Amino acid sequence: MGKFLDSVDGKALRFAIGFPVVLAAAFVFCASLLRKDLPEPLAIRWTDDGGASFAPFGAYVGVGAAAVIVAGWLVLLQAVPLSRPVLMRRIMMGAGLFLSLFITSALAAGLVGQAGLADAHESRVDMTVLALGSGAAVSLGVTMAMVYKADRQWSPDDDRALQDAITRELDPDLARDSIRLWVHARSSVFVMITIVLFPAALIAVAVPWLGILLVVLVVVGAAFLCARVRADRRGLKVLLAGVVPVMDVPAAAISDASAADVRAADYGGWGYRHHRGTAAMLVSSGPAVVVSKTDGQRLAVSGGSPASAARLAEVLTRVAARARRAAGPPAPGGPNPQAGQS
C-alpha cells in the first residue's frame, strides 16, 4: 500500500474519486425535487416531434448518476499517477471536470424540458439549461487545467527526510550507531514445521476446527522462531515476528555487550525465554549477543551470522558508552547502580 501511495498524487486521487460521487449525489437530490412535476415515463431521446424513447424516473436518474461517476473516474484518474507527464495530468484533470459537469448539464436539461408536462411526447430538451451548463463546464475545465499543480508537493514526509538528512550531516557517526536485522531459524526447521500442515489437511476433512487449530499452532510456532532486532542510540529493541515487542532496553541500562557462540538449550530453548534470571530471544544455537545490564540482569539475542553478531555487540557497546557519558558521573551520595552487583 505504501508503494502505491508513493506513486500517486494523494490530493488528486481524493478529488478524482470524490468529485464525481458528490456531483452525482447532487444531481439525484435535485432531480428528486422535480419529481412531482415530471411525467411518467420520462423521455430519454428526442426528435423534431418531441420525445421518442422513454424510461422510468428511477432508471433515468440512476443510470444518469452512474454515467457521471464512471465518466468522471475514467478521465480524472488519468491525472493521478506521478509517472505521467505533467502536461498530460493537467489536461486530464481539466477534461475530467468538464466531462462530469457536461453530462450532468445534459441530464438536467432533459429533466427541466419535461417539467410541468403531462406527456413526455411533447417535451423538448431545455436549450437554456444545456447552454449555461455546457459553458460553465468548459470554463471550469479550462480553469482546473491551468491551476492544477501537477508537480510533486512538499509533504510532512519531506520534512522528516530533510530533518534526518540534517541530523546525519551534523552527526556523521549516527549511521554507525544503528543496526537493524532479521534473525530466524534455519530453513530446515521451517520445512519440518510445514510438514505438520499435511496431517492438518487430513484432520480438517473429519474435524474442521481441529485442523484449523493445528494450522494456527504451526503459524504461531514459526513466528516464535523469527525476530526483528534493532539497536541504535536509544538502546536495544527486539520484536517477536517483527511485530510483538519482547525486549526494550535503554542504552543507559546496558553495561556490556559481547558476541558469543551459544547453545539455545543453555538459555531454555528456542524462542523467547526466561531461564535462570536471563531473558533470551534465540531462534537457533550459534552466533548471539549477550548483554549485561546495569541492574545485574542479562539478555541473550540471536545475532544471525558471526559478522552481524559482532557488529550488533559493537554498536550496543558504543551507544551504551555514549549514554553513560551523556548522563555524567553520579552525584556524590547518590544511588550507585552497581551496588546490587557487589
PyMOL commands that set and color helices and strands:
alter all, ss='L'
color gray80, all
select helices_A, chain A and resi 2-6+10-37+57-79+86-112+120-122+127-147+156-170+172-174+187-195+197-206+208-223+251-253+264-267+306-327+339-341
alter helices_A, ss='H'
color red, helices_A
select strands_A, chain A and resi 42-47+50-55+179-184+226-232+235-240+244-250+254-262+271-275+278-282+286-293+298-302
alter strands_A, ss='S'
color yellow, strands_A
deselect
rebuild
show_as cartoon
